[in-house]
Amino acid sequence: MAIRSLSFYVFNFFFVVWVESFCASKSLFLPLSAIYIFYLTVARGIYQSLISMAVLMVLLEAVCGYNNLTLSLVIFVTAYFWRDMGDCQNFIPQILPIFIALFIAYILMFGLSDKWILVNVSLPSLVISSIVAPLFLCFWDFLSDSLSLSRFSVLDNYAEDL
């Protein structure tokens, strides 16, 4: 079980960093690392997601030259409460907490005073990230299922903190 879990994390670290850096090179800010933290917090628990967040922040800083710690922390807190109160059985309802958390994080990161950043970076990123989030959650659930790991969609609104 440890080898399968480790391979899941290593693959996803490189996948997330690669996709996020590819999108950044195309002038699209897709905070896939924050969406991955949302998935891990709900499906695996807080300790594994905090360790993964630290690893992802280091990798993003090394590859992309930025990290989205504020974004990931807001997503983490949202996911922590969502796993107890939200609908984790379906993927589509996940748009709402991700949208709200991203909206709050973008305001904290960029503010509302610069209209260029708001129109050209924040709004397109917010909409695209919220729409594609269920697709990535489904993808990670498929990988978890194929490796016989705990999945997001079968949780009874609670993940063990192991």
TABEL-V256234 format. One line per field, one symbol per residue. ss: DSSP state (H for helix, E for strand, - for the rest). A space follows every 50 residues. Layout:
ss=???
This chain:
ss=-HHHHHHHHHHHHHHHHHHHHHHHH------HHHHHHHHHHHH--HHHHH HHHHHHHHHHHHH-----HHHHHHHHHHHHHHHHH--------HHHHHHH HHHHHHHHHH----HHHHHHHHHHHHHHHHHHHHHHHHHHHHHHHH---- ------------
